[in-house]
Amino acid sequence: MWERTLQDLIRGLRANKKDEPKFIAQAIDEIRREVRSKDMDLKAAAVLKLTYLDMMGYNMAWASFHVVEVMSSAKFHLKSVGYLAAVQSFSTDTDVLMLTTNLLKKDLSSNPSDVAVSLNGLAHIASPDLARDLSYDLVSMLNHSRSHIRKRAVLALYNVFVRYPDALQHSFPRLREKLEDSDPGVVAATVNVLCELALRNPTDYLPLAPQLFHILTTSANNWMLIKIIKLFGALTPHEPRLVKKLQPPMTRLISTTPAISLLYECVRTCIIGDMLQGPQGDSLARTCVTKLAAFLEDSDQNLKYIALLALVKIVPSHPHLVAEYQATILSSVDDPDISIRMRALELVSEMVTPANLQSIVQQLLFHLINPTTSQPSASHSLSLLSSSVSPSSSSASPSSPLTSPAYRHLLTHRILSLTSRDGYANIVDFEWYFAVLIDLAYVSPVPGSALRDALLDVVVRVRAVRGFAVKLCTRLLGDDAFVTNATSRDSLLNEAGDVAGSAEVLWAAAWICGEYCRELLDPLKFLSYLLQPSSAALPPEIISVYIQAAFKVFGHWSAELAGRWNEDHLAEVKQAVDMVVGSLQSFVGNENIEVQERAANTLQLFAFLRADLATFKPPPPTQPPPPPEFDAGFANGFSDPPAAAEAESSSASLSLEPRFPKSLFLIRPLCAAYELNPVAREAQASVPVPDGLDLDAWIVPPPREDALETATTGGATNGAAVKKKKGKGKGKERAEKGAGKVKGGRGEREKENAGAGALVDVQPEETPDEKAARERRRAERLERLKDDPYYLIDDRPQSAPPQQATMRDEDVESIPVVKLDGLDAPFLPRPLRTHSSASLPRMPQQRAVVDTGGEMPDGAQKAPQPHALPPPLSLSSTPDRAQLRNARSTPLRPFHQYDDEEGVSTPEPIRVVRAKKKGTGTGKKRKPKELLVDDLVP
């Protein structure tokens, strides 16, 4: 009978691509019949075809027993087919693995061919039971006469150690001997196994350092050197003395090896092994940076990538060395490969210093500017405001690449993060930084909230930049193109895919100008920017800030105008009020409730202001008082002194009347009473508790009905006790006397309740008429409030007792009205200050003060910080060098010190006497041994 071979099966699959499942089903049926045959050759061929189908995804677990049968064949070519099928299909959960223990023992003691194929199979199918039973057999294979058997045994031991770790204890000495084997292949296999084991627990392999160092300095096998260097990278964090020993050979390898893989592994090990410290470490670091910089100029993209990865790890410890190649690194940001650009951007972010921050940010901004865009830049606006040219206002590079939106988004976030790092520690010129943020508002695809927060944070924390920020924000709000783009949607994309505007930036600009309106040069012009008709198309949250900013600006301008008031200003104020009222009328009907409320409240205040301006009349000029010798009282004689006093009082009232409308000071006290400062993170936790405040006391006492129930229960108990005492002679008389006292007067009852500590004010019982009147008032109140949408009526059935319901439904008329005394005096306006263009704040030459800590409350107490314990050292991974040093130097947490009380001394240690057991003895008395409890403590 003709049977199909594996080649026939492959040809059939290629010929039946349209009906492959049907063909495979027929083939599996044939294989099922073939594996039951007693012919071992036919069975092996069936297992081989089934192995091929298993590679295609068809399960062959049902044939695991037949695989074991083929593994037991005496013919090598059939045995190899069985081991191949076992490696392909067996797992640690395969139930027939227990049948292979004796088979593997037999093959390991057979001819070299069978030993080799069995070692290959065992390295893949070893289970915990097989590893336990065959570990000693594998150790014996380490002394085999053939080198390829020893190499296979070493590699098979690794999987045995993983499945059965206890085998490492009796196998490690023999495995260590293989580091000095005469065959380089065996040594390389041993180094591979030790390298993988050391990554799990490096401290156990520190005794191997001398042998590994000898191999490092004598071997010429690059792949074995890579493994040894990796192994030393795992050992050096646990043994600092290895660093000095390894620095010379590592420097020699980096300087002389032509192998790129070995060079990169040497650089990586020097970084993670803390070998770049000290005098020798500085020279080694310079050698590493020089080699990596050469990779950046290579045409191979892989070399560029690994060089950027290594430089990112070197720059924290040696930024000055990496900064020497800043131009080469920045050129990698222009690379067309997105992965190289991402790594270059990460490296650029790490190498920022105060000296190179502006040049780096300028280069990054060039990648965000589209040469074809027609949007104006804030750099151009800055050049119009100042004659000095800032770094951000220079012309953009014409060769800026048009990058992807995802990369541009990441680039913008990088600019924001590297400029604000460590509380703006790298920024020297904050005017330049604020101009950069405005530039990002025009060209950045980042969501507006990030830019909004950055703008607000720098203005609030740095006082010196507020004047310049107000000027740029005013120009931004007056940019019709920017506002038009923001009114369409929050992030409008133009045809080139760039973000042309962001409403969140308008939010920040309006808030800044409103909060620091004293820096405005032309407040009325700024009001026209905020209240123009196109503002109605902005999002509601932006309109709300616009209304609030206009409110603040007008209040500051009107109060400042009152300080230099003359008759010509009255018409100017009326015109400004009419303009504001007319613009706010369109916001009253806005669909957003926040906009409605702010617009309505502002209109009411301006209506009062308009009415006051309409009725204002300038006071007549007052005459100076006459000299004392011509006093009016003496001129009229002594006949009518009250008339003289009345004339004097009227003259004084006219002199105190202001020359300007009083309503000009109506608005500024509402929004300028206190200065807005940044708040520290720990401010809330540091607020001191005032004297006399008990945070554990009841703010509202417990419900009265519960107290009544307690009092009633207690009274019943007392009554029962009194009744119980009536059964005896004198006790009966005492009970009657006590009852007579209780029945006495109301004062006696109040004293008794006070003595019992009750919280209940016992009131006289209601008469039926009073109860009916109270219920009628309650029903009328509920009827009146049932249609009120702001009043919730409890329609649930009342399950409380009648007395408790009476107390719960108490009439609202019985609630007392508390009179509030001791309120603060109304706000008095601050002295006016004139504002002119000559008094504009200018950026000082020295570094601006950044309020990074924030404001703390008066009398703040430092919040308790949790005790910082060193992180535990994990043996499964290589710890950081600094982490290990901190763990060694961190002192133990001290115990709490308790003060000894007067008259209390430390007791003597307790003595424990071992009693002799009863029973047989030698007859000699031994002195019992005395032990101290302190001695029992380990």
ABEGO torsion letter per residue (X at the ends): XBBBBAAAAAAAAAAAAABAAAAAAAAAAAAAAAAABABAAAAAAAAAAAAAAAAAGBBAAAAAAAAAAAAABABAAAAAAAAAAAAAABBAABAAAAAAAAAAAAAAABBAAAAAAAAAAAAAABBAAAAAAAAAAAAAAAABABAAAAAAAAAAAAAAAAABAAAAAAAAAAAAAAAABABAAAAAAAAAAAAAAAAABAAAAAAAAAAAAAAAAABABAAAAAAAAAAAAAAAAABAAAAAAAAAAAAAAAAABABAAAAAAAAAAAAAAGAABEAAAAAAAAAAAAAAAAAAABABAAAAAAAAAAAAAAAAABAAAAAAAAAAAAAAAABABAAAAAAAAAAAAAABBAAAAAAAAAAAAAAABBAABABBBAAAAAAAABABBBAAABBBBAABBBBBAAAAAAAAAAAAAAAABGGGAABABAAAAAAAAAAAAAABABBAAAAAAAAAAAAAABAAAAAAAAAAAAAAAABAAAAAAAAABABBBBAAGBBABBAAAAAAAAAAAAABAAABABAAAAAAAAABAAAAABBAAAAAAAAAAAAAAAAAAAAAAAAABBAAAAAAAAAAAAAAAAAAAAAAABABAAAAAAAAAAAAAAAAAAAAAAABBBBBBBBBBBBAAABAAAAAEAABAAAAAAAAAAAAAAAABBABBAAAAAAAAAAAABBBBBBBAAAAAABBBBBGBBAABBABBBBAAAAAAAAAAAAAAAAAAAAAAAABAAAAAAAAAAAAAAABBAAAAAAAAAAAGBABBBBBBBBAAAAAAAAAAAAAAAAAAAABAABBBBABBBABBAAAAAAAABBAAABBBBBBBGBBBBBBBBBBBBBBAAABBBBBABBBBBBAAEBBBBGBBBBBBBBBBBBBBBAABBBBAAAAAAAAABBBBBBBBBBBBBGBBBBBBBBBBBBBBBEBBAGBBBBBBBBBAAAABX
